Amino acid sequence: MKILIIEDDLSVVTMLTALFMDYIPRIEIATAPYEAGVIEAIEANDFEVVILDGDLRPSFHARDVIKLMDKDVISKTIVFSGEDRFILEAKRKGIVSFSKSQIDELLEEVIRRTAC
C-alpha cells in the first residue's frame, strides 16, 4: 500500500507519516514537496492514496496539481489544507477534503481507502 503526500511543510509530512505508520500496517509513504517531484509522482501513478495540501510554496498551488491529474489520480486524492476556500473548490470537484483541524477524519478516510 503506497500513499503519496504532496505537502511542503516538513512538520506536517512528519506528523502524517508517523500517524499513518502507527495505524496502517505495511504502508509505504512517498513525499513530493516541490513542483518537479509532484509532476513526476503524478505521472508515475503508482500509489493508492494522494494527500494534497493547498498552498505549495513558493509559486505552486494544488489547483495546478489538480489540472495535471487524470480522473484516476483525482479519485485517489484527499485534500488536506488550511485554506477553507480551496477545500470548498475541491469538494465541488468531487474531491474528498478536510481542513488541517480534521486530522481524525483524514486518518479514518485513509484507513478506509487502504483497507480494500
C-alpha atoms as an extended CHARMM CRD file, in Angstrom:
* protein
*
       116  EXT
         1         1  MET       CA              0.0000000000        0.0000000000        0.0000000000  PROA      1               0.0000000000
         2         2  LYS       CA              1.5170000000        3.3100000000       -1.0520000000  PROA      2               0.0000000000
         3         3  ILE       CA              0.4990000000        6.8470000000       -0.0880000000  PROA      3               0.0000000000
         4         4  LEU       CA              1.7960000000        9.9830000000       -1.7760000000  PROA      4               0.0000000000
         5         5  ILE       CA              1.9060000000       13.1020000000        0.4080000000  PROA      5               0.0000000000
         6         6  ILE       CA              2.1080000000       16.3560000000       -1.5610000000  PROA      6               0.0000000000
         7         7  GLU       CA              2.9340000000       18.8520000000        1.1730000000  PROA      7               0.0000000000
         8         8  ASP       CA              5.6420000000       21.4990000000        1.5200000000  PROA      8               0.0000000000
         9         9  ASP       CA              5.5960000000       21.7390000000        5.3300000000  PROA      9               0.0000000000
        10        10  LEU       CA              8.0380000000       19.1520000000        6.6930000000  PROA      10              0.0000000000
        11        11  SER       CA              6.3890000000       19.1490000000       10.1290000000  PROA      11              0.0000000000
        12        12  VAL       CA              3.0560000000       18.1470000000        8.5560000000  PROA      12              0.0000000000
        13        13  VAL       CA              4.7380000000       15.4420000000        6.4690000000  PROA      13              0.0000000000
        14        14  THR       CA              6.4730000000       14.0870000000        9.5730000000  PROA      14              0.0000000000
        15        15  MET       CA              3.2430000000       14.0830000000       11.5900000000  PROA      15              0.0000000000
        16        16  LEU       CA              1.2000000000       12.3840000000        8.8330000000  PROA      16              0.0000000000
        17        17  THR       CA              3.9200000000        9.8010000000        8.2160000000  PROA      17              0.0000000000
        18        18  ALA       CA              4.0790000000        8.8570000000       11.9000000000  PROA      18              0.0000000000
        19        19  LEU       CA              0.2930000000        8.7430000000       12.1720000000  PROA      19              0.0000000000
        20        20  PHE       CA             -0.2200000000        6.5440000000        9.1100000000  PROA      20              0.0000000000
        21        21  MET       CA              2.6130000000        4.1960000000       10.0810000000  PROA      21              0.0000000000
        22        22  ASP       CA              1.0590000000        3.7350000000       13.5310000000  PROA      22              0.0000000000
        23        23  TYR       CA             -2.3670000000        2.7920000000       12.1690000000  PROA      23              0.0000000000
        24        24  ILE       CA             -1.8330000000        1.2040000000        8.7570000000  PROA      24              0.0000000000
        25        25  PRO       CA              0.2820000000       -1.9360000000        8.5020000000  PROA      25              0.0000000000
        26        26  ARG       CA              2.6240000000       -2.4340000000        5.5440000000  PROA      26              0.0000000000
        27        27  ILE       CA              2.3790000000        1.1380000000        4.3360000000  PROA      27              0.0000000000
        28        28  GLU       CA              4.8690000000        2.8750000000        2.0920000000  PROA      28              0.0000000000
        29        29  ILE       CA              4.9120000000        6.6680000000        2.0620000000  PROA      29              0.0000000000
        30        30  ALA       CA              6.3330000000        8.8530000000       -0.6820000000  PROA      30              0.0000000000
        31        31  THR       CA              6.5280000000       12.6300000000       -0.4980000000  PROA      31              0.0000000000
        32        32  ALA       CA              6.6090000000       15.3140000000       -3.1470000000  PROA      32              0.0000000000
        33        33  PRO       CA              7.0030000000       18.7720000000       -1.6570000000  PROA      33              0.0000000000
        34        34  TYR       CA              8.0890000000       20.6150000000       -4.7910000000  PROA      34              0.0000000000
        35        35  GLU       CA              6.7490000000       21.1060000000       -8.3090000000  PROA      35              0.0000000000
        36        36  ALA       CA              9.1830000000       18.8080000000      -10.1270000000  PROA      36              0.0000000000
        37        37  GLY       CA              8.6220000000       15.9270000000       -7.7250000000  PROA      37              0.0000000000
        38        38  VAL       CA              4.8580000000       16.3720000000       -7.8460000000  PROA      38              0.0000000000
        39        39  ILE       CA              4.7100000000       16.1630000000      -11.6270000000  PROA      39              0.0000000000
        40        40  GLU       CA              6.9290000000       13.0830000000      -11.6880000000  PROA      40              0.0000000000
        41        41  ALA       CA              4.9090000000       11.3350000000       -8.9550000000  PROA      41              0.0000000000
        42        42  ILE       CA              1.5790000000       12.0530000000      -10.6440000000  PROA      42              0.0000000000
        43        43  GLU       CA              2.8470000000       10.7290000000      -13.9570000000  PROA      43              0.0000000000
        44        44  ALA       CA              4.0820000000        7.5260000000      -12.2770000000  PROA      44              0.0000000000
        45        45  ASN       CA              0.6280000000        6.9500000000      -10.6930000000  PROA      45              0.0000000000
        46        46  ASP       CA              1.8990000000        4.0870000000       -8.5260000000  PROA      46              0.0000000000
        47        47  PHE       CA              0.0520000000        4.9020000000       -5.2920000000  PROA      47              0.0000000000
        48        48  GLU       CA             -3.3420000000        4.1560000000       -3.7940000000  PROA      48              0.0000000000
        49        49  VAL       CA             -3.9450000000        7.4320000000       -1.9180000000  PROA      49              0.0000000000
        50        50  VAL       CA             -2.7750000000       11.0160000000       -2.5230000000  PROA      50              0.0000000000
        51        51  ILE       CA             -2.8050000000       13.5700000000        0.3010000000  PROA      51              0.0000000000
        52        52  LEU       CA             -2.7470000000       17.0480000000       -1.2560000000  PROA      52              0.0000000000
        53        53  ASP       CA             -2.0400000000       20.3360000000        0.5220000000  PROA      53              0.0000000000
        54        54  GLY       CA             -3.4040000000       23.5500000000       -0.9600000000  PROA      54              0.0000000000
        55        55  ASP       CA             -0.5860000000       26.0810000000       -0.9460000000  PROA      55              0.0000000000
        56        56  LEU       CA              2.6780000000       24.5710000000       -2.1450000000  PROA      56              0.0000000000
        57        57  ARG       CA              5.2430000000       27.3470000000       -1.7970000000  PROA      57              0.0000000000
        58        58  PRO       CA              6.7590000000       29.3010000000       -3.3320000000  PROA      58              0.0000000000
        59        59  SER       CA              4.6720000000       29.5220000000       -6.5060000000  PROA      59              0.0000000000
        60        60  PHE       CA              2.8480000000       26.2340000000       -6.9360000000  PROA      60              0.0000000000
        61        61  HSD       CA             -0.7100000000       25.5940000000       -5.7650000000  PROA      61              0.0000000000
        62        62  ALA       CA             -2.8000000000       22.4510000000       -5.5510000000  PROA      62              0.0000000000
        63        63  ARG       CA             -5.0500000000       23.9260000000       -8.2490000000  PROA      63              0.0000000000
        64        64  ASP       CA             -2.0760000000       23.4940000000      -10.5910000000  PROA      64              0.0000000000
        65        65  VAL       CA             -1.5870000000       19.9230000000       -9.3800000000  PROA      65              0.0000000000
        66        66  ILE       CA             -5.2410000000       19.0060000000       -9.9470000000  PROA      66              0.0000000000
        67        67  LYS       CA             -5.0110000000       20.2790000000      -13.5360000000  PROA      67              0.0000000000
        68        68  LEU       CA             -2.2320000000       17.7220000000      -14.1200000000  PROA      68              0.0000000000
        69        69  MET       CA             -4.2360000000       14.8000000000      -12.7120000000  PROA      69              0.0000000000
        70        70  ASP       CA             -6.3330000000       12.4140000000      -14.7360000000  PROA      70              0.0000000000
        71        71  LYS       CA             -9.6150000000       11.0630000000      -13.3440000000  PROA      71              0.0000000000
        72        72  ASP       CA             -7.9260000000        8.0130000000      -11.8410000000  PROA      72              0.0000000000
        73        73  VAL       CA             -5.4980000000       10.0990000000       -9.8030000000  PROA      73              0.0000000000
        74        74  ILE       CA             -8.2250000000       12.5540000000       -8.7640000000  PROA      74              0.0000000000
        75        75  SER       CA            -10.2900000000        9.6390000000       -7.4400000000  PROA      75              0.0000000000
        76        76  LYS       CA             -7.3380000000        8.7020000000       -5.1840000000  PROA      76              0.0000000000
        77        77  THR       CA             -6.8560000000       12.2460000000       -3.8820000000  PROA      77              0.0000000000
        78        78  ILE       CA             -7.7460000000       13.6750000000       -0.4740000000  PROA      78              0.0000000000
        79        79  VAL       CA             -7.2410000000       17.3910000000        0.0530000000  PROA      79              0.0000000000
        80        80  PHE       CA             -5.8090000000       18.2490000000        3.4920000000  PROA      80              0.0000000000
        81        81  SER       CA             -5.4370000000       22.0030000000        3.6260000000  PROA      81              0.0000000000
        82        82  GLY       CA             -5.6130000000       25.0500000000        5.8360000000  PROA      82              0.0000000000
        83        83  GLU       CA             -7.3070000000       27.0110000000        3.0540000000  PROA      83              0.0000000000
        84        84  ASP       CA            -11.0860000000       26.9230000000        3.5070000000  PROA      84              0.0000000000
        85        85  ARG       CA            -11.7220000000       28.4050000000        0.0690000000  PROA      85              0.0000000000
        86        86  PHE       CA             -9.6390000000       25.7310000000       -1.6470000000  PROA      86              0.0000000000
        87        87  ILE       CA            -11.3350000000       22.9890000000        0.3710000000  PROA      87              0.0000000000
        88        88  LEU       CA            -14.7020000000       24.1650000000       -0.9440000000  PROA      88              0.0000000000
        89        89  GLU       CA            -13.3750000000       24.2690000000       -4.5170000000  PROA      89              0.0000000000
        90        90  ALA       CA            -12.0450000000       20.7230000000       -4.1980000000  PROA      90              0.0000000000
        91        91  LYS       CA            -15.3210000000       19.4510000000       -2.7390000000  PROA      91              0.0000000000
        92        92  ARG       CA            -17.2020000000       20.9940000000       -5.6830000000  PROA      92              0.0000000000
        93        93  LYS       CA            -14.9480000000       18.9200000000       -7.9650000000  PROA      93              0.0000000000
        94        94  GLY       CA            -15.8400000000       15.7720000000       -6.0430000000  PROA      94              0.0000000000
        95        95  ILE       CA            -12.5510000000       15.5080000000       -4.1280000000  PROA      95              0.0000000000
        96        96  VAL       CA            -12.7970000000       14.3960000000       -0.5150000000  PROA      96              0.0000000000
        97        97  SER       CA            -11.4090000000       17.3040000000        1.5100000000  PROA      97              0.0000000000
        98        98  PHE       CA            -10.5300000000       18.0700000000        5.1130000000  PROA      98              0.0000000000
        99        99  SER       CA             -9.1750000000       21.0950000000        6.9320000000  PROA      99              0.0000000000
       100       100  LYS       CA             -5.9350000000       20.7520000000        8.8750000000  PROA      100             0.0000000000
       101       101  SER       CA             -8.0040000000       20.6330000000       12.0850000000  PROA      101             0.0000000000
       102       102  GLN       CA             -9.7530000000       17.4470000000       10.9010000000  PROA      102             0.0000000000
       103       103  ILE       CA             -6.8360000000       15.0470000000       11.3770000000  PROA      103             0.0000000000
       104       104  ASP       CA             -9.0490000000       12.2850000000       12.8360000000  PROA      104             0.0000000000
       105       105  GLU       CA            -11.3790000000       12.3990000000        9.8390000000  PROA      105             0.0000000000
       106       106  LEU       CA             -8.4020000000       12.3020000000        7.4680000000  PROA      106             0.0000000000
       107       107  LEU       CA             -6.9930000000        9.2490000000        9.2340000000  PROA      107             0.0000000000
       108       108  GLU       CA            -10.3700000000        7.4690000000        9.0850000000  PROA      108             0.0000000000
       109       109  GLU       CA            -10.6420000000        8.1440000000        5.3380000000  PROA      109             0.0000000000
       110       110  VAL       CA             -7.1020000000        6.9270000000        4.6460000000  PROA      110             0.0000000000
       111       111  ILE       CA             -7.6850000000        3.7620000000        6.7060000000  PROA      111             0.0000000000
       112       112  ARG       CA            -10.9480000000        3.1500000000        4.8290000000  PROA      112             0.0000000000
       113       113  ARG       CA             -9.2460000000        3.5380000000        1.4500000000  PROA      113             0.0000000000
       114       114  THR       CA             -6.2470000000        1.3740000000        2.3310000000  PROA      114             0.0000000000
       115       115  ALA       CA             -8.3370000000       -1.4320000000        3.8440000000  PROA      115             0.0000000000
       116       116  CYS       CA             -9.5440000000       -2.5600000000        0.4080000000  PROA      116             0.0000000000
